[in-house]
Amino acid sequence: MQSKTAASEHYSIRYKADGAAELSPTTILRAVNRCIATTLSTAKRSRVTAVSISSFWHGLLGLNTRWQPLTPIYTWADSRAANAARDLRKHLDESRVHALTGCRLHTSYWPAKLRWLRTDSPALFQEVALWVSPVDWILHRFFGTSHTTASMASGTGLFNLETRQWDDKICRALQLSPKKLPRLAPSPVIATSKSMPLKSVAITMIGDGAAGNLGSGASTKGVVAINVGTSAAIRVISSAKRGRLAPGLFRYVLDDQRFVVGGAISNAGNLREWALREFRIGKNSRAAHESFSRNAAARDSMVLLPFWVDERSPTWPDDLRGVISGLNQTVTAIEMMRSLATASFYRLAQILEIMRATDQAGSRIIVSGGILRSPQAIRLLADSLGCDVEISRVQEASLRGAAIFALQQQGIRPRALRAGRLVKQNRALAKLHADRRAKQEALEKRLTKL
């Protein structure tokens, strides 16, 4: 018997001026509890045989020996480890680390954060008995498990993609014993919950980006998934365990045979929320609608580096923050909002260009995420990329992807999604955007040399 349920909770990252971007473990756990309670109450007559989880990658949480949190959750957006990342590059060959782990030596990942914590908070660093992904801790609370999966481990920057183990050399550089990392277990794991009426369920767990590709329909070779929400990413699923990985890209694990290759930007919908709040523009107002004007966006004069939150792909800048060039008395709040949107989309266009240059990406591009609520934004994305894009039939693609993954692990092949509606680029406007993107790239290069 099938029951259609949906439950969601909202919470916010705590940002601070020093680069902190944290989540409260208690807040996350309560949100998960409420969602589970809602789901189980709706599906009272259904027997649950599997639990599949799509979880955000890169989060770091320190626990004591009783699996109780000693630290907040340090998210990918926390940039306080920038100096530690630079220091690591002096001691480790970043190109080799990137090839082996699929991750750069960057503040987004665990190595830089762990080195920063060992230096800035040595007592806390020593007190922590186990460093985990937040989802590992949540699963332990519900099922008593004490493991992680290769998919989640691959988003840490400590996981060796060739050996499928924690990388000894990186751990030594961090003065970190692998015993302080969760054990790696195959998927699925059979477990019983003491806090929920779930017995002998198969538990699967993958990173949200991998789930997003599966759920949006971008699961075959070369099909590109673009998810635009608070942040944004471009990804493809690949079976190549080795091969050249361009410096601007990452490679994470989906399962034993499949990987996710692509790039992510830290600034997307979060910038729009910032602009709406600071300029006091209503989400459904006329001004908000005009901020996605297709014709005006291609002709705006400002050049922006949209690094309000520490940026990631494709250039992984450590020192640059948000930059506005061309500001004058004629600039309006609406133009600023348009320029923020296109500046983020240009970063995605750079990533896509790299993926195509390395034969990772094909011509079919499927878009999912919060952007699907705005047809104007999707048209602007198509023009900024210089590509036609397909609208996914599923907005919350990672949720569907987690379910698909669980079924695949049980030998079931779900029916493929039908193709969504195609949004075509305006080629004349796309040329104007290409010129603006070139100016953005030139500005970043010029400031990087200073």
C-alpha positions as CSV (number, residue, x, y, z in Angstrom):
1,M,0.0,0.0,0.0
2,Q,1.3,3.4,-0.9
3,S,0.7,6.6,1.2
4,K,1.7,10.0,-0.1
5,T,3.1,12.1,2.7
6,A,5.0,15.3,2.8
7,A,6.5,17.0,5.9
8,S,8.9,19.9,6.0
9,E,10.5,22.2,8.7
10,H,12.5,25.4,8.2
11,Y,15.6,26.4,10.0
12,S,18.3,28.9,9.4
13,I,22.1,28.9,9.3
14,R,23.7,31.2,11.9
15,Y,26.0,33.6,10.1
16,K,28.5,35.8,11.9
17,A,30.8,38.5,10.7
18,D,33.9,36.4,11.3
19,G,32.8,33.9,8.7
20,A,30.9,31.5,11.0
21,A,28.0,29.5,9.4
22,E,26.7,27.1,11.9
23,L,23.6,25.0,12.6
24,S,22.3,23.8,16.0
25,P,22.3,20.0,16.3
26,T,19.3,20.2,18.6
27,T,17.4,22.3,16.1
28,I,18.1,19.9,13.3
29,L,17.1,16.9,15.4
30,R,13.8,18.5,16.5
31,A,13.0,19.3,12.9
32,V,13.7,15.7,11.8
33,N,11.6,14.4,14.7
34,R,8.6,16.6,13.8
35,C,8.8,15.5,10.1
36,I,9.0,11.8,11.0
37,A,6.1,12.1,13.4
38,T,4.0,13.8,10.7
39,T,4.9,11.2,8.1
40,L,4.2,8.2,10.4
41,S,0.9,9.6,11.5
42,T,-0.2,10.1,7.9
43,A,1.0,6.6,6.9
44,K,-0.5,4.7,9.8
45,R,-1.6,1.7,7.6
46,S,1.6,1.4,5.6
47,R,4.4,-0.9,6.6
48,V,7.8,0.8,6.4
49,T,10.4,-1.6,5.0
50,A,13.2,1.0,4.1
51,V,14.4,4.3,5.2
52,S,16.3,6.3,2.6
53,I,18.1,9.5,3.4
54,S,19.3,12.4,1.3
55,S,21.6,14.5,3.5
56,F,23.6,17.7,2.9
57,W,27.3,17.1,2.3
58,H,30.3,18.6,4.1
59,G,28.7,19.3,7.5
60,L,31.1,18.6,10.4
61,L,30.0,17.7,14.0
62,G,32.1,16.8,17.0
63,L,30.8,14.2,19.5
64,N,31.9,12.8,22.9
65,T,32.2,9.1,23.7
66,R,28.5,9.0,24.3
67,W,27.7,10.4,20.9
68,Q,26.6,13.7,22.4
69,P,27.4,16.9,20.5
70,L,30.3,19.0,21.7
71,T,30.3,21.4,18.8
72,P,27.8,23.2,16.6
73,I,27.4,21.8,13.1
74,Y,30.0,23.6,10.9
75,T,28.5,23.9,7.5
76,W,30.1,24.1,4.1
77,A,29.6,27.9,4.2
78,D,31.7,28.4,7.3
79,S,34.9,30.2,6.1
80,R,36.8,30.6,9.3
81,A,39.2,27.9,8.2
82,A,40.6,29.9,5.2
83,N,44.0,30.3,6.8
84,A,44.1,26.7,7.7
85,A,43.3,25.7,4.1
86,R,46.2,27.9,2.9
87,D,48.5,26.3,5.4
88,L,47.5,22.8,4.4
89,R,48.4,23.6,0.8
90,K,52.0,24.2,2.0
91,H,52.2,20.7,3.5
92,L,50.1,18.6,1.0
93,D,50.1,18.5,-2.8
94,E,46.6,19.9,-3.5
95,S,46.5,18.4,-7.0
96,R,47.2,15.0,-5.7
97,V,44.6,15.4,-2.8
98,H,42.1,16.6,-5.4
99,A,42.7,13.6,-7.6
100,L,42.5,11.1,-4.7
101,T,39.6,12.6,-2.8
102,G,37.7,14.6,-5.4
103,C,37.8,17.6,-3.0
104,R,40.0,20.7,-3.0
105,L,41.9,21.9,0.1
106,H,39.2,24.5,0.8
107,T,37.2,25.8,3.8
108,S,34.1,23.8,2.6
109,Y,35.7,20.5,3.5
110,W,36.8,18.8,6.8
111,P,40.6,19.0,6.5
112,A,40.7,22.8,6.7
113,K,38.1,22.9,9.4
114,L,39.8,20.3,11.5
115,R,43.2,22.0,11.2
116,W,41.6,25.3,12.2
117,L,39.9,23.7,15.2
118,R,43.1,22.0,16.3
119,T,44.9,25.3,16.2
120,D,42.2,27.7,17.5
121,S,40.4,25.4,20.0
122,P,43.0,22.7,21.0
123,A,41.2,21.7,24.2
124,L,37.9,21.2,22.3
125,F,39.7,19.3,19.5
126,Q,41.2,16.9,22.0
127,E,37.9,16.4,23.8
128,V,36.1,15.3,20.7
129,A,36.0,11.5,20.5
130,L,34.4,11.3,17.1
131,W,34.0,13.6,14.1
132,V,30.9,12.8,12.0
133,S,28.5,14.1,9.4
134,P,25.3,15.4,11.1
135,V,23.2,12.7,9.5
136,D,25.5,10.0,11.1
137,W,24.6,11.4,14.5
138,I,20.9,11.6,13.7
139,L,20.8,8.0,12.5
140,H,22.6,7.0,15.7
141,R,19.9,8.7,17.7
142,F,17.1,6.8,15.9
143,F,18.7,3.5,15.1
144,G,21.8,3.1,17.3
145,T,24.0,2.9,14.2
146,S,27.6,4.1,14.3
147,H,28.7,4.2,10.7
148,T,28.7,6.4,7.6
149,T,28.5,5.6,4.0
150,A,31.0,6.1,1.2
151,S,28.7,8.7,-0.4
152,M,28.7,10.8,2.8
153,A,32.4,10.2,3.4
154,S,33.3,11.4,-0.1
155,G,32.0,14.9,0.7
156,T,34.4,15.3,3.6
157,G,37.7,15.7,1.8
158,L,39.2,12.8,3.9
159,F,37.9,9.9,1.9
160,N,40.3,8.2,-0.6
161,L,38.2,7.3,-3.7
162,E,40.7,4.6,-4.8
163,T,41.1,2.7,-1.5
164,R,37.6,3.5,-0.3
165,Q,39.0,4.3,3.1
166,W,39.9,7.3,5.2
167,D,43.1,8.7,3.7
168,D,46.0,8.0,6.1
169,K,48.3,10.8,4.7
170,I,45.7,13.5,5.1
171,C,44.8,12.2,8.6
172,R,48.5,12.3,9.6
173,A,48.8,15.9,8.3
174,L,45.9,16.8,10.6
175,Q,47.3,14.8,13.5
176,L,44.0,13.0,13.5
177,S,43.5,9.3,14.2
178,P,41.2,7.5,11.8
179,K,39.6,6.0,14.9
180,K,38.1,9.4,15.5
181,L,36.1,9.1,12.3
182,P,33.0,6.9,11.8
183,R,33.4,3.4,10.4
184,L,32.5,2.9,6.8
185,A,29.7,0.5,6.2
186,P,28.0,-0.8,3.0
187,S,24.6,0.3,2.0
188,P,21.9,-0.7,2.9
189,V,22.3,-1.4,6.6
190,I,19.5,-3.4,8.4
191,A,18.5,-1.8,11.7
192,T,15.7,-1.5,14.2
193,S,14.6,1.8,15.8
194,K,13.9,2.0,19.5
195,S,12.2,5.3,19.2
196,M,9.9,4.6,16.2
197,P,7.8,1.6,15.3
198,L,10.3,0.5,12.7
199,K,11.8,-3.0,12.8
200,S,14.4,-4.5,10.5
201,V,14.3,-1.7,8.0
202,A,16.9,-1.3,5.2
203,I,18.7,2.1,5.7
204,T,20.4,3.8,2.7
205,M,22.1,7.2,2.8
206,I,23.6,9.3,0.1
207,G,24.6,13.0,-0.4
208,D,21.8,15.4,-1.5
209,G,23.6,16.2,-4.8
210,A,23.7,12.6,-5.8
211,A,20.0,12.2,-4.9
212,G,19.2,15.3,-6.8
213,N,20.5,13.9,-10.0
214,L,18.6,10.6,-9.5
215,G,15.4,12.4,-8.7
216,S,15.4,15.0,-11.4
217,G,16.0,12.4,-14.2
218,A,19.7,13.3,-14.8
219,S,20.9,9.9,-14.1
220,T,22.3,8.8,-17.4
221,K,25.7,9.6,-18.9
222,G,26.1,13.3,-19.8
223,V,22.7,14.5,-18.7
224,V,23.3,17.6,-16.6
225,A,21.3,18.5,-13.4
226,I,21.3,22.1,-12.3
227,N,19.8,22.7,-8.9
228,V,19.2,26.3,-7.8
229,G,18.0,26.9,-4.3
230,T,19.8,28.7,-1.4
231,S,23.0,27.7,-3.1
232,A,23.4,26.1,-6.6
233,A,25.2,23.3,-8.3
234,I,25.7,21.6,-11.6
235,R,26.3,17.8,-11.6
236,V,26.5,14.8,-13.8
237,I,26.6,11.1,-12.9
238,S,29.7,9.3,-14.1
239,S,31.0,5.7,-13.9
240,A,34.6,6.8,-14.3
241,K,36.6,6.0,-11.1
242,R,39.6,7.8,-12.4
243,G,40.4,10.2,-15.1
244,R,41.2,13.9,-15.3
245,L,39.3,16.0,-12.9
246,A,39.5,19.7,-13.7
247,P,40.6,22.0,-10.8
248,G,37.2,23.7,-10.8
249,L,35.2,20.5,-10.3
250,F,34.5,17.9,-7.5
251,R,34.0,14.2,-7.6
252,Y,31.8,12.5,-4.9
253,V,30.5,8.9,-4.5
254,L,26.9,7.8,-5.4
255,D,27.5,4.1,-4.9
256,D,30.0,1.4,-5.7
257,Q,29.8,2.0,-9.5
258,R,28.7,5.6,-9.8
259,F,30.1,9.0,-9.0
260,V,28.9,12.6,-9.1
261,V,31.0,15.1,-10.9
262,G,30.4,18.9,-11.0
263,G,30.7,22.2,-9.3
264,A,28.8,24.1,-6.7
265,I,28.4,27.8,-5.9
266,S,27.6,29.2,-2.5
267,N,25.6,32.2,-3.6
268,A,22.2,31.9,-5.3
269,G,18.8,32.1,-3.7
270,N,20.4,33.3,-0.5
271,L,21.5,36.5,-2.3
272,R,18.0,37.1,-3.5
273,E,16.6,36.7,0.0
274,W,19.3,39.1,1.3
275,A,18.3,41.7,-1.4
276,L,14.6,41.3,-0.8
277,R,15.2,41.8,2.9
278,E,17.7,44.7,2.8
279,F,15.9,46.6,0.0
280,R,12.5,45.9,1.7
281,I,10.9,44.5,-1.4
282,G,8.0,42.1,-1.1
283,K,8.5,38.6,-2.6
284,N,5.3,38.9,-4.7
285,S,5.6,42.6,-5.5
286,R,5.8,44.2,-8.9
287,A,9.4,45.2,-8.1
288,A,10.3,41.6,-7.3
289,H,8.8,40.5,-10.7
290,E,10.7,43.2,-12.6
291,S,14.0,42.1,-11.0
292,F,14.0,39.2,-13.4
293,S,13.3,41.2,-16.5
294,R,14.9,39.2,-19.3
295,N,15.7,42.1,-21.6
296,A,17.0,44.5,-18.9
297,A,19.2,41.8,-17.3
298,A,21.3,41.4,-20.4
299,R,22.0,45.1,-20.6
300,D,22.7,46.0,-17.0
301,S,25.9,47.8,-16.5
302,M,27.2,46.6,-13.2
303,V,29.7,43.8,-12.8
304,L,29.4,41.7,-9.6
305,L,31.4,39.0,-7.9
306,P,28.6,37.5,-5.9
307,F,30.7,36.2,-3.0
308,W,28.5,37.2,0.0
309,V,29.1,33.7,1.4
310,D,32.6,32.2,0.9
311,E,32.5,31.0,-2.7
312,R,33.4,27.5,-4.1
313,S,33.5,26.4,-7.8
314,P,35.0,27.0,-10.2
315,T,37.9,29.1,-8.9
316,W,37.6,28.3,-5.1
317,P,38.6,31.9,-4.0
318,D,39.9,32.2,-0.5
319,D,40.3,35.9,-0.1
320,L,37.6,37.5,-2.3
321,R,34.3,38.6,-0.9
322,G,31.4,40.3,-2.6
323,V,32.4,43.0,-5.1
324,I,30.2,45.5,-6.9
325,S,31.8,47.4,-9.9
326,G,30.0,50.1,-11.8
327,L,27.8,51.4,-8.9
328,N,26.5,55.0,-9.5
329,Q,23.5,57.2,-8.6
330,T,21.4,55.8,-11.4
331,V,21.5,52.2,-10.1
332,T,18.3,51.0,-8.6
333,A,17.5,48.2,-6.1
334,I,15.8,46.3,-8.9
335,E,18.9,46.5,-11.1
336,M,21.0,45.3,-8.1
337,M,18.8,42.3,-7.7
338,R,19.0,41.5,-11.4
339,S,22.7,41.8,-11.3
340,L,23.0,39.5,-8.3
341,A,21.0,36.8,-10.1
342,T,22.9,37.0,-13.4
343,A,26.3,37.1,-11.5
344,S,25.4,33.8,-9.8
345,F,24.2,32.3,-13.1
346,Y,27.5,33.3,-14.8
347,R,29.4,31.3,-12.2
348,L,27.2,28.3,-13.2
349,A,28.0,29.0,-16.8
350,Q,31.7,28.8,-16.1
351,I,31.3,25.4,-14.4
352,L,29.3,24.1,-17.3
353,E,31.9,25.3,-19.7
354,I,34.6,23.4,-17.8
355,M,32.5,20.2,-17.7
356,R,31.9,20.4,-21.4
357,A,35.6,21.0,-22.1
358,T,36.4,17.8,-20.2
359,D,33.7,15.8,-21.9
360,Q,31.6,15.5,-18.7
361,A,28.5,17.3,-19.8
362,G,26.1,16.8,-22.7
363,S,23.5,19.0,-24.2
364,R,20.5,18.0,-22.1
365,I,20.2,20.2,-19.0
366,I,17.5,19.5,-16.3
367,V,16.7,22.3,-13.8
368,S,15.2,21.7,-10.4
369,G,15.0,23.4,-7.0
370,G,13.4,26.5,-5.7
371,I,14.0,28.3,-9.0
372,L,11.1,26.3,-10.4
373,R,8.8,28.7,-8.6
374,S,9.9,31.5,-10.9
375,P,9.5,31.0,-14.7
376,Q,11.2,34.4,-15.2
377,A,14.3,33.2,-13.3
378,I,14.5,30.0,-15.4
379,R,14.4,32.1,-18.7
380,L,17.1,34.3,-17.3
381,L,19.2,31.2,-16.4
382,A,18.9,29.8,-19.9
383,D,20.1,33.1,-21.4
384,S,22.9,33.4,-18.9
385,L,24.1,29.9,-19.7
386,G,23.6,30.3,-23.4
387,C,21.7,27.0,-23.4
388,D,18.1,25.6,-23.6
389,V,17.1,24.1,-20.3
390,E,14.5,21.5,-19.3
391,I,12.3,22.0,-16.3
392,S,12.3,19.0,-14.0
393,R,8.9,17.5,-13.3
394,V,10.0,17.3,-9.6
395,Q,10.9,20.4,-7.6
396,E,12.3,18.5,-4.6
397,A,14.4,16.2,-6.7
398,S,16.6,15.0,-3.8
399,L,13.6,13.5,-1.9
400,R,12.6,11.5,-5.0
401,G,16.2,10.6,-5.6
402,A,16.6,9.1,-2.1
403,A,13.5,6.9,-2.7
404,I,14.8,5.8,-6.1
405,F,18.2,4.9,-4.6
406,A,16.5,2.8,-1.9
407,L,14.5,0.9,-4.6
408,Q,17.6,0.4,-6.7
409,Q,19.4,-1.1,-3.8
410,Q,16.6,-3.6,-3.5
411,G,16.8,-4.5,-7.2
412,I,13.8,-2.4,-8.3
413,R,14.0,-0.1,-11.3
414,P,11.5,2.8,-10.9
415,R,9.9,4.1,-14.0
416,A,11.8,7.0,-15.6
417,L,10.5,10.5,-15.5
418,R,9.1,11.9,-18.7
419,A,10.9,14.9,-20.1
420,G,9.8,18.3,-18.8
421,R,9.0,21.5,-20.6
422,L,11.9,23.1,-22.6
423,V,12.8,26.7,-21.9
424,K,14.8,28.1,-24.8
425,Q,17.5,30.7,-24.6
426,N,17.2,34.0,-26.4
427,R,20.3,33.8,-28.6
428,A,20.7,37.6,-29.0
429,L,20.4,38.1,-25.2
430,A,22.7,35.2,-24.6
431,K,25.5,36.9,-26.5
432,L,25.1,40.0,-24.3
433,H,25.3,37.8,-21.2
434,A,28.5,36.2,-22.6
435,D,30.1,39.6,-22.8
436,R,29.0,40.5,-19.2
437,R,30.3,37.1,-18.0
438,A,33.7,37.8,-19.6
439,K,33.8,41.1,-17.7
440,Q,33.0,39.3,-14.4
441,E,35.8,36.8,-15.0
442,A,38.3,39.6,-15.9
443,L,37.3,41.4,-12.7
444,E,38.0,38.4,-10.6
445,K,41.4,37.8,-12.2
446,R,42.3,41.4,-11.8
447,L,41.5,41.4,-8.1
448,T,43.1,38.0,-7.5
449,K,46.4,39.4,-8.7
450,L,46.4,42.3,-6.2
